[in-house]
Amino acid sequence: MSEQIVSEQIASEQQTFAELGIHSKIAQALGEHGYTTPTPVQAAAIPSALAGRDILATAETGTGKTAAFMLPALTRVADLPAPGIAAPRILVLAPTRELASQVTQAARKYARPLRMNIIDVVGGMPYGEQLRMLSRPVDVVVATPGRLIDHIERQRIDLSAVEVLILDEADRMLDMGFLDDVERIADACKASRQTLLFTATLDRRMSQLAGKLLRNPERVAVESQATAINVEQRLHHADDMDHKRRLLMHIAGQDEVGKAIIFAATKRDADALAHELSAAGHAAAALHGDMDQSKRNRTLQRLRTGQVRLLVATDVAARGIDVRDITHVINFDLPRSAEDYVHRIGRTGRAGASGIAVSFASRSDRDTLSRIERFTGATLAIHTIAGIEPQRSFSGGSGRPAGRPAGGRGRPWQRDGQRDGGQGRPSQARAGRW
């Protein structure tokens, strides 16, 4: 396996998409939308993919990975004969409905001059509507694994003509228990296909899956954590659930908070917090897996248009929301894994903007917090809010002043001059971390 480590220097080469070799009509469509210079992961992955190589890429949300796999795939099939009914040339697997919808919208934008039929096949949508879409010739299918397996079992889709199989956020699909479905879907595709696998993390399980699905892949990695460079991170110690709620209500009312995503551990908590925030006069709504797809789409659209300012979500939305003007991410409950923490806070600080991530942690979260800090390579600065300070003792560890980034200015995860809870006052030092 060859390896290509991508650095920020690639972006300075100022290559254009046309120079990378993508189809001229696709390059034209990109130019019409103002896209001219590839991101580092695009500059690294696209040439190898156009050369027919399988790709194993580690890239986070916000690095431009959708175009990195979609542009060469569309170029490969652009001049092929029209496909048969329900016999796509390109198949993209995504872990969530939201991510599948985003990939579908992006693919339609890139391929507009080619007049391709691009559809998404995801759970939560009526089967009748999907059957109508599959009754016509289709070029590209973007699917969640579970619903696609349903159609395969009922012989409603033929994957034997798939030229390019793409796995987007493959690590998330494994976390959600889709390993067997992914392998079964890959087996249904033609053996000579090209496979492009994109993942945020590359652990033993992912390496094993890559070994099964990829042939001598080109290895592409992005060194910089681009989605987190502009994210200021704050930590608030919380005594209990009621203390968390008081902290949340205070922060939600601050002028600096524009649009925010608040992450809760369970669907019930998401509904309850959204109700409490609404009752307090905030434009709030919940987003979780028990909602049907049409309601989830409407909720996200209301967030984009500003009708909803505070979105309370479970981790189903951690990698599936692409709203550019999110100013804050609030971890009401810490996630189970450090990787999910990174993806959560990546919802803010996008497209060069700055953002703020606020996390609440009680003493029972000590191990989780330690894992997050080890993974990110930085220590979250402790903040307090006057009048809502924690009353319980947090013993153990060495104290440090809140508001000072650990590790100096070189850490991309912290910035100097952090302030207290939107108050504009320096946070007070606490004696001991826990």
C-alpha positions as CSV (number, residue, x, y, z in Angstrom):
1,M,0.0,0.0,0.0
2,S,1.5,3.3,-1.0
3,E,0.9,6.2,1.3
4,Q,0.4,9.9,0.6
5,I,0.3,12.2,3.6
6,V,-1.4,15.5,2.8
7,S,-0.3,18.7,4.3
8,E,-1.5,22.3,4.1
9,Q,1.3,22.9,1.6
10,I,-0.7,21.2,-1.1
11,A,-3.3,23.9,-1.0
12,S,-0.7,26.5,-1.8
13,E,0.0,24.9,-5.2
14,Q,-3.2,26.4,-6.5
15,Q,-4.1,23.6,-8.8
16,T,-7.5,23.9,-10.5
17,F,-10.0,21.1,-10.7
18,A,-9.6,21.0,-14.5
19,E,-5.9,20.5,-14.1
20,L,-6.6,17.5,-11.8
21,G,-8.2,15.8,-14.8
22,I,-11.9,15.7,-14.0
23,H,-14.5,15.8,-16.7
24,S,-14.7,19.3,-18.4
25,K,-18.4,19.6,-17.9
26,I,-18.1,18.9,-14.2
27,A,-15.2,21.4,-13.9
28,Q,-17.5,23.9,-15.6
29,A,-20.3,23.3,-13.1
30,L,-17.8,23.7,-10.2
31,G,-16.7,27.0,-11.6
32,E,-20.3,28.2,-11.8
33,H,-20.6,27.6,-8.1
34,G,-17.3,29.3,-7.3
35,Y,-15.2,26.2,-6.7
36,T,-11.8,26.5,-8.4
37,T,-9.1,25.4,-6.0
38,P,-9.1,21.9,-4.6
39,T,-8.7,21.3,-0.9
40,P,-5.7,19.2,0.2
41,V,-7.6,15.9,0.4
42,Q,-9.1,16.6,-3.0
43,A,-5.8,17.4,-4.6
44,A,-4.3,14.2,-3.2
45,A,-7.2,11.7,-3.8
46,I,-8.6,12.8,-7.1
47,P,-5.6,12.0,-9.4
48,S,-5.2,8.6,-7.9
49,A,-8.9,7.8,-8.2
50,L,-8.9,9.0,-11.8
51,A,-6.1,6.6,-12.4
52,G,-8.3,3.8,-11.3
53,R,-6.7,3.2,-8.0
54,D,-8.6,2.1,-4.9
55,I,-8.4,4.8,-2.2
56,L,-8.1,4.5,1.6
57,A,-8.5,8.0,3.0
58,T,-8.6,9.4,6.5
59,A,-10.4,12.7,6.4
60,E,-12.7,14.5,8.7
61,T,-16.0,16.2,8.0
62,G,-15.3,19.7,6.6
63,T,-12.2,18.8,4.6
64,G,-14.0,18.5,1.3
65,K,-14.1,14.7,1.2
66,T,-17.4,14.5,-0.7
67,A,-15.9,16.2,-3.8
68,A,-12.7,14.1,-3.3
69,F,-14.6,10.9,-4.0
70,M,-17.6,12.2,-6.0
71,L,-15.8,14.1,-8.7
72,P,-13.5,11.2,-9.9
73,A,-16.4,8.8,-9.7
74,L,-18.7,10.9,-11.8
75,T,-15.8,11.5,-14.3
76,R,-15.3,7.7,-14.6
77,V,-18.9,7.0,-15.6
78,A,-19.7,10.3,-17.4
79,D,-19.4,8.8,-20.9
80,L,-20.6,5.3,-20.3
81,P,-23.8,4.1,-22.0
82,A,-27.1,4.8,-20.2
83,P,-27.6,2.4,-17.2
84,G,-30.4,-0.1,-17.0
85,I,-33.3,0.2,-14.7
86,A,-32.1,0.1,-11.1
87,A,-28.6,-0.7,-12.2
88,P,-26.4,2.2,-10.9
89,R,-22.9,2.8,-12.0
90,I,-21.9,4.5,-8.8
91,L,-23.0,3.4,-5.3
92,V,-22.3,5.5,-2.2
93,L,-22.9,4.1,1.3
94,A,-23.4,6.6,4.1
95,P,-24.2,5.9,7.8
96,T,-27.1,8.4,8.3
97,R,-29.9,9.8,6.3
98,E,-28.7,13.3,6.8
99,L,-25.3,12.6,5.4
100,A,-26.8,10.6,2.5
101,S,-29.0,13.6,1.7
102,Q,-26.0,16.0,1.7
103,V,-24.0,13.7,-0.6
104,T,-26.9,13.4,-3.0
105,Q,-27.3,17.2,-3.2
106,A,-23.6,17.7,-3.8
107,A,-23.5,15.0,-6.5
108,R,-26.5,16.6,-8.3
109,K,-24.7,19.9,-8.2
110,Y,-21.5,18.5,-9.6
111,A,-23.2,16.4,-12.3
112,R,-25.9,18.9,-13.4
113,P,-24.4,19.4,-17.0
114,L,-24.3,15.6,-17.4
115,R,-28.0,15.1,-16.8
116,M,-27.5,12.1,-14.6
117,N,-30.2,10.5,-12.5
118,I,-29.0,10.6,-8.9
119,I,-31.2,9.3,-6.1
120,D,-30.9,8.5,-2.4
121,V,-32.3,5.3,-0.8
122,V,-32.5,5.7,2.9
123,G,-34.6,4.6,5.9
124,G,-37.5,6.7,7.0
125,M,-38.7,7.3,3.4
126,P,-41.8,5.6,2.0
127,Y,-41.1,2.5,0.1
128,G,-43.5,3.5,-2.7
129,E,-41.5,6.7,-3.4
130,Q,-38.3,4.7,-3.6
131,L,-39.8,2.1,-5.8
132,R,-40.8,4.8,-8.3
133,M,-37.3,6.1,-8.3
134,L,-35.9,2.7,-8.9
135,S,-38.3,2.0,-11.7
136,R,-36.3,4.3,-14.0
137,P,-32.7,4.1,-15.2
138,V,-30.4,5.5,-12.4
139,D,-26.8,6.5,-12.6
140,V,-25.9,7.1,-8.9
141,V,-27.5,5.7,-5.8
142,V,-26.6,7.1,-2.3
143,A,-27.9,4.8,0.4
144,T,-27.9,3.9,4.0
145,P,-26.9,0.2,4.4
146,G,-30.1,-1.1,6.1
147,R,-32.6,0.2,3.5
148,L,-30.4,-0.9,0.6
149,I,-30.2,-4.4,2.0
150,D,-34.1,-4.4,2.0
151,H,-34.2,-3.6,-1.7
152,I,-31.5,-6.1,-2.5
153,E,-33.4,-8.9,-0.7
154,R,-36.5,-8.0,-2.7
155,Q,-34.5,-7.9,-5.9
156,R,-35.5,-4.3,-6.6
157,I,-32.0,-3.1,-7.3
158,D,-29.1,-4.7,-9.3
159,L,-25.6,-3.8,-8.2
160,S,-23.8,-5.9,-10.7
161,A,-23.0,-2.9,-12.9
162,V,-21.5,-0.8,-10.1
163,E,-18.2,0.7,-11.4
164,V,-17.4,2.7,-8.3
165,L,-18.3,1.7,-4.7
166,I,-17.8,4.5,-2.2
167,L,-17.9,4.2,1.6
168,D,-18.3,7.6,3.3
169,E,-17.6,7.7,7.0
170,A,-17.0,4.0,7.1
171,D,-15.9,4.1,10.7
172,R,-19.3,5.4,11.7
173,M,-21.0,2.6,9.8
174,L,-19.0,0.1,11.8
175,D,-19.9,1.9,15.0
176,M,-23.5,1.6,14.1
177,G,-23.3,-2.2,13.5
178,F,-23.4,-2.2,9.7
179,L,-20.3,-4.3,9.1
180,D,-22.1,-7.4,7.8
181,D,-24.4,-5.2,5.7
182,V,-21.5,-3.4,4.1
183,E,-19.7,-6.6,3.3
184,R,-22.8,-8.1,1.8
185,I,-23.4,-5.0,-0.3
186,A,-19.8,-5.0,-1.5
187,D,-20.2,-8.7,-2.5
188,A,-23.2,-7.8,-4.6
189,C,-21.2,-5.3,-6.7
190,K,-19.0,-6.4,-9.6
191,A,-15.6,-7.8,-8.6
192,S,-13.7,-5.4,-11.0
193,R,-15.2,-2.3,-9.4
194,Q,-13.1,0.6,-8.0
195,T,-13.6,1.1,-4.2
196,L,-13.0,4.4,-2.4
197,L,-13.2,4.2,1.4
198,F,-13.2,7.4,3.5
199,T,-13.0,7.3,7.3
200,A,-12.2,9.7,10.1
201,T,-10.3,7.1,12.1
202,L,-8.2,4.1,11.1
203,D,-8.2,1.5,13.8
204,R,-7.8,-2.3,13.6
205,R,-11.4,-3.0,12.6
206,M,-11.2,-0.4,9.8
207,S,-7.9,-1.8,8.6
208,Q,-9.5,-5.3,8.4
209,L,-12.4,-4.0,6.4
210,A,-10.1,-2.2,4.1
211,G,-8.1,-5.3,3.6
212,K,-11.2,-7.2,2.5
213,L,-12.7,-4.5,0.2
214,L,-9.7,-2.7,-1.3
215,R,-7.1,-3.8,-3.8
216,N,-3.6,-2.3,-3.3
217,P,-5.1,1.1,-2.3
218,E,-3.5,4.5,-2.4
219,R,-3.4,5.8,1.2
220,V,-4.4,9.4,1.6
221,A,-4.3,11.2,5.0
222,V,-4.9,14.7,6.1
223,E,-2.4,15.8,8.8
224,S,-4.2,18.9,10.1
225,Q,-7.4,18.8,12.1
226,A,-8.8,21.5,9.9
227,T,-12.3,21.5,11.4
228,A,-11.1,22.2,14.9
229,I,-8.5,24.9,14.3
230,N,-11.0,27.7,14.8
231,V,-13.0,26.1,17.6
232,E,-12.5,27.5,21.1
233,Q,-13.3,24.8,23.7
234,R,-14.7,25.4,27.2
235,L,-15.4,23.1,30.0
236,H,-17.9,23.6,32.8
237,H,-18.0,21.4,35.8
238,A,-21.5,20.4,36.8
239,D,-22.8,19.2,40.1
240,D,-25.8,17.3,38.7
241,M,-28.5,17.4,36.0
242,D,-30.2,20.4,37.5
243,H,-26.9,22.3,37.5
244,K,-26.4,21.4,33.8
245,R,-29.9,22.8,33.0
246,R,-29.1,26.1,34.7
247,L,-25.8,26.4,32.9
248,L,-27.6,25.6,29.6
249,M,-30.3,28.1,30.1
250,H,-27.8,30.8,31.0
251,I,-25.5,30.1,27.9
252,A,-28.5,29.8,25.6
253,G,-29.5,33.4,26.5
254,Q,-26.2,35.0,25.7
255,D,-25.9,37.4,22.8
256,E,-22.9,35.7,21.4
257,V,-24.9,32.5,20.8
258,G,-26.3,32.6,17.3
259,K,-27.3,29.2,16.1
260,A,-26.3,26.3,18.4
261,I,-26.4,22.5,18.4
262,I,-26.9,21.0,21.8
263,F,-26.0,17.3,22.1
264,A,-27.9,15.1,24.5
265,A,-27.3,11.4,25.3
266,T,-30.8,10.1,24.6
267,K,-33.9,10.8,22.4
268,R,-35.9,11.4,25.5
269,D,-33.4,14.0,26.8
270,A,-33.3,15.7,23.5
271,D,-37.1,16.1,23.4
272,A,-37.2,17.3,27.1
273,L,-34.4,19.9,26.6
274,A,-36.0,21.2,23.4
275,H,-39.3,21.6,25.2
276,E,-37.7,23.4,28.2
277,L,-35.8,25.7,25.9
278,S,-39.0,26.5,23.9
279,A,-40.9,27.1,27.1
280,A,-38.2,29.6,28.1
281,G,-38.8,31.6,24.9
282,H,-36.0,30.2,22.7
283,A,-36.6,29.0,19.1
284,A,-35.6,25.3,19.8
285,A,-36.3,22.0,18.3
286,A,-35.2,18.4,18.7
287,L,-33.5,16.1,16.1
288,H,-33.1,12.3,16.7
289,G,-33.6,8.9,15.1
290,D,-37.3,8.4,16.1
291,M,-38.4,11.2,13.8
292,D,-39.4,10.3,10.3
293,Q,-37.2,11.6,7.4
294,S,-39.6,14.3,6.3
295,K,-39.8,15.8,9.8
296,R,-36.0,15.7,10.2
297,N,-35.6,17.4,6.8
298,R,-38.1,20.1,7.8
299,T,-36.3,20.6,11.2
300,L,-32.9,21.0,9.5
301,Q,-34.3,23.4,6.9
302,R,-35.8,25.5,9.8
303,L,-32.3,25.6,11.3
304,R,-30.8,26.8,8.1
305,T,-33.3,29.5,7.6
306,G,-33.1,30.7,11.2
307,Q,-36.6,29.6,12.3
308,V,-34.8,27.3,14.7
309,R,-31.9,28.8,16.7
310,L,-31.2,25.9,19.1
311,L,-31.2,22.4,17.8
312,V,-31.1,19.6,20.5
313,A,-29.7,16.5,18.9
314,T,-28.5,13.0,19.6
315,D,-25.4,11.7,18.0
316,V,-27.4,10.7,14.9
317,A,-26.7,14.2,13.8
318,A,-23.1,14.4,14.8
319,R,-21.8,13.7,11.3
320,G,-24.8,14.6,9.3
321,I,-25.5,18.3,9.8
322,D,-23.9,20.8,7.4
323,V,-25.1,24.2,8.4
324,R,-22.4,26.9,7.9
325,D,-23.4,29.5,10.5
326,I,-23.4,27.4,13.7
327,T,-21.7,29.5,16.3
328,H,-21.8,27.1,19.3
329,V,-21.8,23.4,20.0
330,I,-22.9,22.5,23.5
331,N,-22.2,19.1,24.9
332,F,-25.0,18.8,27.5
333,D,-23.8,15.2,27.8
334,L,-20.3,14.1,26.7
335,P,-20.2,11.6,23.9
336,R,-19.1,8.0,24.5
337,S,-16.0,8.2,22.3
338,A,-13.4,10.9,21.7
339,E,-13.9,10.6,18.0
340,D,-17.5,11.6,18.4
341,Y,-16.5,14.6,20.4
342,V,-14.3,15.8,17.5
343,H,-17.2,15.3,15.0
344,R,-19.6,17.1,17.3
345,I,-17.5,20.2,17.7
346,G,-16.8,20.1,14.0
347,R,-20.3,21.3,13.4
348,T,-19.0,24.8,14.3
349,G,-16.0,26.7,13.1
350,R,-16.6,25.7,9.5
351,A,-15.5,27.4,6.3
352,G,-12.9,29.5,8.0
353,A,-15.3,30.9,10.6
354,S,-14.6,30.7,14.4
355,G,-16.7,28.7,16.7
356,I,-17.1,27.8,20.4
357,A,-17.6,24.3,21.9
358,V,-19.0,24.2,25.5
359,S,-19.0,20.9,27.4
360,F,-20.6,20.0,30.7
361,A,-19.0,17.3,32.8
362,S,-19.7,15.9,36.2
363,R,-17.4,13.7,38.4
364,S,-18.8,10.6,36.7
365,D,-17.4,11.9,33.4
366,R,-13.8,12.0,34.5
367,D,-12.7,9.0,32.4
368,T,-14.6,10.2,29.3
369,L,-13.0,13.6,29.6
370,S,-9.5,12.1,30.0
371,R,-10.0,10.1,26.8
372,I,-11.1,13.2,24.9
373,E,-8.1,15.2,26.1
374,R,-5.7,12.4,25.2
375,F,-7.2,12.1,21.8
376,T,-7.2,15.8,21.0
377,G,-3.8,16.4,22.6
378,A,-5.0,19.3,24.6
379,T,-6.6,20.0,28.0
380,L,-10.0,21.7,28.1
381,A,-9.8,25.0,30.0
382,I,-12.2,25.1,33.0
383,H,-14.7,28.0,33.0
384,T,-17.3,29.2,35.5
385,I,-20.2,31.5,35.4
386,A,-20.8,33.9,38.3
387,G,-23.7,32.7,40.4
388,I,-23.8,29.2,38.8
389,E,-20.5,27.9,40.0
390,P,-20.3,24.2,41.0
391,Q,-20.8,23.7,44.7
392,R,-19.4,20.2,45.1
393,S,-15.7,19.6,45.6
394,F,-13.8,18.3,42.6
395,S,-10.8,16.7,44.3
396,G,-7.6,15.2,42.8
397,G,-5.3,16.3,40.0
398,S,-3.4,19.6,39.8
399,G,-5.2,22.8,39.4
400,R,-4.6,25.3,36.7
401,P,-6.2,28.7,35.9
402,A,-9.2,28.6,33.6
403,G,-8.9,30.7,30.6
404,R,-5.3,29.7,29.9
405,P,-4.9,27.2,27.0
406,A,-2.9,24.2,28.0
407,G,0.3,23.7,26.0
408,G,0.7,27.2,24.7
409,R,-0.3,28.9,21.5
410,G,0.9,26.0,19.3
411,R,-2.1,23.8,20.1
412,P,-4.8,24.1,17.4
413,W,-7.4,23.1,19.9
414,Q,-7.0,26.1,22.2
415,R,-6.7,29.9,21.9
416,D,-5.6,32.6,24.2
417,G,-8.0,35.0,25.8
418,Q,-10.8,32.5,26.5
419,R,-13.7,34.0,28.5
420,D,-16.3,33.0,30.9
421,G,-19.6,31.6,29.6
422,G,-20.2,34.5,27.3
423,Q,-19.9,37.0,30.1
424,G,-16.8,38.7,28.8
425,R,-15.1,38.3,32.2
426,P,-12.0,36.0,32.7
427,S,-12.9,32.7,34.3
428,Q,-11.8,32.3,37.9
429,A,-9.2,29.6,38.8
430,R,-10.6,26.5,40.4
431,A,-8.6,24.4,42.9
432,G,-8.0,21.1,41.3
433,R,-9.5,19.6,38.2
434,W,-11.7,17.0,39.9
